[in-house]
Amino acid sequence: MPYTGLILTARETAELRKTAMEFGVSQIDAGSCVELGGYTEQTCGQRMEREQFTLGDTRTLDKVIAS
Protein backbone atom coordinates (compact mmCIF):
# COMPACT_ATOMS: atom_id res chain seq x y z
CA MET A 1 0.00 0.00 0.00
CA PRO A 2 1.38 3.44 -0.82
CA TYR A 3 2.14 5.89 1.96
CA THR A 4 -0.87 8.17 2.52
CA GLY A 5 0.43 10.48 5.22
CA LEU A 6 -2.79 10.11 7.23
CA ILE A 7 -2.25 10.12 11.00
CA LEU A 8 -5.00 8.96 13.34
CA THR A 9 -4.85 10.04 16.98
CA ALA A 10 -6.35 8.46 20.08
CA ARG A 11 -8.72 11.42 20.42
CA GLU A 12 -11.15 9.52 18.19
CA THR A 13 -13.19 6.57 19.42
CA ALA A 14 -12.07 2.99 18.84
CA GLU A 15 -14.99 2.48 16.44
CA LEU A 16 -14.10 5.53 14.32
CA ARG A 17 -10.44 4.49 14.27
CA LYS A 18 -11.36 0.99 13.06
CA THR A 19 -13.44 2.45 10.22
CA ALA A 20 -10.78 5.02 9.26
CA MET A 21 -8.10 2.32 8.97
CA GLU A 22 -9.87 1.12 5.82
CA PHE A 23 -8.90 4.39 4.11
CA GLY A 24 -5.15 3.80 4.30
CA VAL A 25 -4.10 5.48 7.54
CA SER A 26 -0.29 5.45 7.70
CA GLN A 27 0.20 5.97 11.43
CA ILE A 28 -1.87 5.68 14.62
CA ASP A 29 -1.11 6.20 18.27
CA ALA A 30 -2.08 3.94 21.14
CA GLY A 31 -1.51 3.81 24.86
CA SER A 32 -1.11 7.59 24.92
CA CYS A 33 -0.64 9.59 28.13
CA VAL A 34 -2.01 13.08 27.52
CA GLU A 35 -2.01 14.34 31.07
CA LEU A 36 0.64 16.83 32.10
CA GLY A 37 3.64 14.81 33.30
CA GLY A 38 1.99 11.57 32.17
CA TYR A 39 5.18 9.98 30.86
CA THR A 40 7.16 10.85 33.99
CA GLU A 41 4.83 8.87 36.26
CA GLN A 42 5.28 5.14 36.96
CA THR A 43 1.90 4.34 35.42
CA CYS A 44 -0.08 6.09 32.75
CA GLY A 45 -3.69 6.69 33.70
CA GLN A 46 -5.99 9.49 32.71
CA ARG A 47 -6.41 11.93 35.56
CA MET A 48 -9.18 14.25 34.46
CA GLU A 49 -7.82 17.22 36.41
CA ARG A 50 -4.43 16.98 34.63
CA GLU A 51 -5.32 15.94 31.09
CA GLN A 52 -4.74 18.20 28.10
CA PHE A 53 -7.72 16.74 26.21
CA THR A 54 -9.98 13.71 26.43
CA LEU A 55 -8.97 10.48 24.72
CA GLY A 56 -11.65 8.67 22.74
CA ASP A 57 -9.66 5.42 22.60
CA THR A 58 -8.00 4.46 25.88
CA ARG A 59 -7.06 0.90 24.89
CA THR A 60 -3.52 -0.29 25.56
CA LEU A 61 -1.00 -0.62 22.75
CA ASP A 62 -1.34 -4.41 22.83
CA LYS A 63 -5.14 -4.23 22.48
CA VAL A 64 -4.90 -1.81 19.54
CA ILE A 65 -2.38 -4.04 17.78
CA ALA A 66 -4.53 -7.11 18.38
CA SER A 67 -7.57 -5.41 16.86
Secondary structure, DSSP 8 states (H G I E B T S, - for coil): ------EE-TTS-HHHHHHHGGG---EE--S---BTTTTTSSS----TTTBSS--S----HHHHHH-
